[in-house]
Amino acid sequence: MPNPFRWLLLSIGYLLARAGIVDGRRVERTTDLAWPRIVTGVARMSKSAADVAMVGIALGPAAIAGVGFATPFWALTFGVGGGIAGATISLVSQRYSAQATEELSLAVTTSALVVVAITVPLAALYWTVPERLISLVGDDAASLSYGADYLRVVALGVPFAGLNLIGSRTLVGADDAWTPMTLRAGGAIVNVAVNAVLLFVLEMGVVGAAIGTVLANVLVLAAFITGFTLGRLPLIGEFPVTISLSRPYTTLADVRDVIDIGAPLLFTNVARRAAQFPMLAIVALFGPNVVAAYVIARRVRDLMDTPGWGFSLASSSLVGQELGTGDEGNADIYGHEVLWFGVAVYLFSATLVLVFAEQVGRLFVDDPSILPLVTTFIVVACVSVIFRGVSGGATGPLRASGDTRWPFYGQLLGLYVFALPVAAFGAVSVPIPVLELIPPLGIGALYAALVLETLVPAVVTYYRFAAGHWKVISRGYRPETSPSD
């Protein structure tokens, strides 16, 4: 049966190859790693949408708001786990290509231990004081109650979700994106099915939705552990690597490597998620219609950003494997070609959505008084998402090499120095001499903020990638330092 995701990516890649921009063989290898991760992203987003829809049908809008208030705290799990997992894919890809089996196993177990050390206290915080945490986001009594109940139970799944990211990135670093796609997409399906039973049959409310999320993450982790220890899974097949559970589980050098590479990625992820709280507060000053249009535009942009999940990780894996063998020249070629391949896919999807922006908006609202505003925000989202393709493609080689600080700098600069202040200028006058004479910029400032939020990180990250220092930095993390031109 033809795979539409793979077919579409290959079609775009072959057009680039025909134009002499990329190599056809690299297109095929990149596609084979990228498309399963894209499918995983689509499955996760579909699961989230189904969760919210079922909660709304069963309990009403207050429950939707409560789950929405709890969601950013749950998302921090993926920010933390994804940051450490970024170190995992860097170290695993280099050790996999160098056939350094023992060092690869230590990199994985070390990453897992670091994730557990961070996520267990986070889970304990969510479990013990969920009411206080949810009250930081909302103030409606019913919504706060729903949110606290959901967060308290879903806290149990926090360490499992973080460890699943380690398992997924380990396989991608070993050239296998299909297995994690199958396991995590399967987990999403289980999540939806369990939620349906707990919400509609057993009538357990938001607690049932939270239990479904926890159970799905536990089952996926059990599958990862079984596959890594036995070397295969029924129905799934062989794992490209096995992980030793014998001592030592880690060394001080491995912990240092994981933290050095992973910490900046972790801070990058957390910075991106934390910025949404003040940004939403600023947008709220424009009124509920603008808030609705802004949220819709971000959802549409997140969907268009799904290819970046695949291309960025594919780049990290392929570049890391070349660095692991000491072939810095080929690593550089892979980095550039995957970046341009990914940007071309972003241009295709952004153009498609832009042409049908009004029709896309109608999927969310049908009120003619707000539809033009929603359409405009979606058009701006189409422009801004292209820069996500650039920053994601440039981050891949940096992550593979261990040079992970600059994506963090770019994220901080884009969100906190440009996007948030510009958005604030749109809503209020600034009580600073001279600047206070400038009237509020209006809704155009929100459009500019959406673009600056992605443009600035793209410029910073691409600059660092193009400078080439990442190839030198990678020598300090390779199993055998054998630099070549």
N, C-alpha and C positions, 0 to 999 in steps of 0.2 A: 504494500500500500504506500503510495507516494507521501512524503512528509512535506506539508506545505511550508513550514518554517524553514526547513533546510533548503527547499527548492527556491524560495524567495531570496534567501541570503546568497545562495550560489549564483542566481541570476544576476544580482547586483554585482557580486564579486567578479564574475566572468566579464561583465561589461567594463569594469575597471581594468581587468587584465588585458582585454583587447585594446584598451587605450594606453597600455604600457605603464599604468600607475602601480599595479601590484602584480605579483607572480601567481599564476593559476594554482600551482601546487600549494602555496601558502594560503590561498583562499579556501581550498578544500579542507586543509588541516584546521584553520581558524574556525570555519563553519562547523566542523564536527565537534569542536569544543564549545562553541558559543550557543548553538541553537538549543541544546538541552537546558542550559541555564536560563535562557529566555522563556522556555516553556515553564520552568519552575517558577519564574517570576509571575507569569500569567496565572498559574495555578494558585499561588499565594494570594494574589490580588483578588482573584475570583472567590477564594475562600473567605477573605475578609469581607467582601461585599455580601456574600451569602450569610455570614454571621450576623451582620448588621440588619439585613433584611428579615431574617428569621426572628431576631430579638424584637424588631419593630412590629412584626405581625403578631407575635405572642404577647407582648407587653406594652407596646405603644411608644410614643416619641420620648418620654422621659427615660425609658430604659436605653434607647438609642443614644441619648445624650450622655447617660452614665457610662456606657461602654466607651463612648467617644472620649470622655474625660480620662478614662483609665488607659486608653490605647497609647498615648505618648509615653507613659511609664513602661508599658510592655515593650514599646519600640526601642527604649534605651537598651534593652537586652540585646537586640540585634546590633545596636551601635557598639556596645562593648564586645560582644562575641565576634562581630564582623571585623573589628579592629585587630583583635588577636588572631583571628583566622587569616587576615591579610599577611601576618608574619608566617603563618603555617604554610600558605601556598608558596611564598617566597623560598622558604627553607626546603620544603618538600620537593619543589620542582628542580632545584639545583642538585639536591642529593639523589633524586630519582634518575636524572640523566647521567650522573656520575657513578651510579650503581653503589652508592654508599648506604647500604641497607640499614646498618645499625644506627648511623647518624640520623637517617630519615625517621626511624622509629622513635628515637629520643626527641626529635623535633615535634612529633605529633603528641607524645605523652606529656611533654613539657607544656605545649600549648593548651592541652586539656587541663592540666593542673592549674595553670595561670587563670584560665576562664573560670574554673570552679572557685578559685580563691577570690575572684572579683564578684561573681554572680550570686554566690551563697549569701553574703551580707546584703546584697541588693534584694534578694528574695525575702530575707528576714525583715528588712525594712518594709517591704510591701505588705507582708503578712501582719506585722504588728501595728502599724499606724496608717492603714489605708485611708481612713476618714480624713486625717490631717492632710495627706498628700492630695486627695481628690479636691479638697476644699481650696487648694492653691489654684485650681483651674476654674471651678464653677461655684455657684452659690445657690442653685435650686435644690431644695431639700430632697425631693424625690429622686432627682438625678444623682445627687451626692450619695444617697443610700444605695442605689443600683451600682454606681461606680465603685464604691468601697467594697460591696459584696463581690463584684467581679474581680477586682484587683487582689483581694485577699486570697482567693482560690487560685487565680492564674499565677500568683507568685510561686506556687509549687512547681510550675513548669519552667521558670526562668533558667536554672542551671542546665536543664535538658535542652532548651532551645539554643543556649550558647554552645554546648558540646556538639549539637547537630551541625552547627556552622563549621566547627573544626573538622568533623568527619567529611562534610561536603567539600571543603577546600583541599583536604588531603587528597581526595580522589581526583579533583580537577588538576591539582599539581602533578599528579601521576598520569595525566593524559586521558582521564576517564570522567567525562561530564555526564554520560548517559546514566550511570548508576545512581548518583545523587539526585538527578532529576526524577528518576523512577521512584526512589524512596521518599523524597520530600513531596512530590506531587501525590503519591499514594497516601502520605500522611494527611495532606490537605483534604483528600476525598473522605478519608476516615473521619476527620474532624467534622466535616459537614454532615455526614451520616449520623454520627453520635449526637451532634447538636440537635438534629431533627428529632431523634428519639427522646432526648432529655428535655427538650423544650416543649414539644407538642404531645408526647405520650405520657411522660412522667411529670410534666409541668414543673420543672425545677428552676425555671426562670434564668436569670443571668448567671447564677451559679452553675446551671447545666451547661451553658455556653462556655464557661471557664473550664469546667471539667473536660469537655470535649477537646479544648485546646491543649490542656495538660496531657491527657491520654494520648493524643496524636503524637506529641513530641516525645513521650516516653517510648512509644512503639517504634518510632523512627530511630531513636538512639539505640534501642535494643538491636535493631537490624544492622546499624553501622557497626556496633561492637561485635556482633556475631560474624559479620563479613570480614572485619579486620583481623579477628583472631583465628577463624577457620580458613580464611582465604577464599571463600565463596558463600553464596546464599542461594537457597532453592528458588527457582524461577528467574532469579536475577543473573546468576552466573559467577564467573571468577572475578575476584578483586585484583587490581594490578599490584597491590602491595599488601603485606601483612604487618601487623604491629605486635611487637613483643611486649608481653605484660610482666616480664621478669625484671628484677632489679638490675641496674638502677633505672628509675623512671625518668630521672632528669639529672642534669648537672648544672653547676653554677653558670658555666659558659652558655649552656643552652637557654637558661632562664634569661640571661643578659641579652642574648640575641633576640629572643621572642619579644622582650619588653622594648628593646631599642627599636625594632622594626614596627611592632604592633601599637605602641603607645601613641605615636602621632596619628595613626589611622583611627585609633579609638577616639582620640580627642576631636578629630575631623568629623567623625560620625555624630558624636555627642553635640558638637558645636552646631551642626546642621539641624538637629532635632530641637535643641534648646531654643534656637532662634525663632521657631514657630510660635512660641508663647507670646513674646512681645510683638511680633509681626501681626498676629491675629488681633491683639489688643489695639494696635494702630488702625488696622482695617476696620474694626468695629466702630471707630469714630465716624466713618463715612455712612453708616447705616446698614440695616439688615440686607438690603438688596445687593449692595456692593460686597458684603461678606459672602453672600451666596455665590455671586459671580466669581469671586476670588477663589473660594474653596473648590468650585467646579473646575476652574482653570487649572488649579494645582493637581486635581485628580486626573484630568486629561493629560497634563504634562507627565505625571508619574507613569501613566500607561505608555506614553510615547518614549519614556526613558528606559523601559524594560530592556531593549537591546543592549544598553550599556552594561547591564549585569553580565551578559554573556561575553561581550567583546573585551571588557576590562579584565575579567578573569582569564579569558583565553590568552590575552596578551601577557598577563603575569606568568601563566604556565609555560607558554612557548618561549618567551624571552628568558625566563628563569632556567629552563632546560638548556638553552644555548649557553648561558653564562656558566652553568654547572660544568660544561665541558671546556670552558675557557674560550669559546668562540664569541668574542665581543662584537666582531663585525657582523656576524649573522644575527646576533641578538638585536643590534641596532636596526638592521633591515626589517626584522620581524616587528619591532616596536613601531616603526614608521608605517609599514604596510597595514598592520592591524588597525592603527589609528585612522588612516584614510578610508579603509574599508568600513569601519564603524561610522565615521562621519557621513559617508555616502548613504548608509542605511538610515541614519537620523534624518538626513535631508529628504529622503524618499517618504518616510512616515510623516514628517512635519508638513511637507507639501501636500500630502494626501488629506491630512486633517484640516489644514488651512483652507483648502478648496471647499471642503464640506463643513466649515466651522459652524455655520448656522444650524445645519442638520444635526451636528454633534451636540450643540447646545440644546436642541429640542429633546434630546434623550433625557435631559435633566429637568428642564422647565418648559412650560408651554404658555406662560404668562407673557403676552406681547409687550408689556411695559418693562420687563426685565431682560427679555431675550436679546435685544441689541447689545446690552451691556455684557451679557454672558458671551456673546459672539466675539466682541472686541477683546475680552480677556483671553479667550481661547486662541485668537490670532496672535496675541502677544506671547502666550505660552508656546506656540509653535516656533516663534523666533528664538525664544530663550532656550528651548530644549536642545537646539543644535549645539550650543556651547557646552551642554552636558556631555555630548558626544565627544567633543574635543578634550575636555578635562578627564573624562573616563578613560579615553584611549591613551592619554599621556600618563595617567596615574598607573596604568598596568605595568609598564616597564620600571617605573620608580618603585612600585611595590615589590616587583620581582627582585630588584637589586638590593632592597633594604633602604633605599633613599626615600623615606616616607614623610619627612617633615614638611616639605614644600606644599603638598596638597593640603596639609593642615593650615599653613600660613595663608594659602589662597582662599580657603573656606572662611577663615576668620576675617580676612580683608573684605571679601565679597559680601558677607552677611552683616558684619558688625560695623564696618567702616563706611560701606557704600549703601547696601540695600536698606537696612533699618533707618539710618538717618534720612535718606532720600524719601522713604515712605512717610516718616514723621514730618518732613517739610511739607508734604502734601496735605496734611491734616491740620496743622497748627502753625501759628507764628512762633518764631524762635526768640526767646527773651535775651538776645545778645545784641549789643550795640551794632548798628548798621544792618545786621541780618534781620533784626526785628522789624525793620521797615519793609522787608520783602513779604508780600502777602502769601498765604498758603498756596502751594502749587496745584492743589486739586488732585483729581483722580489720575491725572497723567503721571504723577509721582509714583503711584502704585504700578503702573505699566513699566516705568523705568526701573523700579525696584525689582520686578520680576526678571528683567533682563540682566541687570547688574549682578543679581544673585548668582547667575551662572556664567556671565561673561568674565568677571574678574577672576574667579578660580581657574577658568579655562586659560586665560592669559598667563597667570602665574605658573600654573602647572606645566603648560606647554613650553614656557621659557626654560624651566628647569630641565625638562626632558630634552629639548633641543640642544642645551648646553653640553650634554653628554657626561656630566660628572658621575651620573649613576653607575656607569660601567666601572669606574675606578672604585666607587664605594662598594660595589658587589664583591670585590676581591676579598674584603674582610669577612664575608659571610659564606664563602664557598667552602665545600668540603676539602678541595684542594685548590690553592691559589695558583692558577696557571694563566695569567692574563695574556691575551693575544690581541692583535690589531684586527 
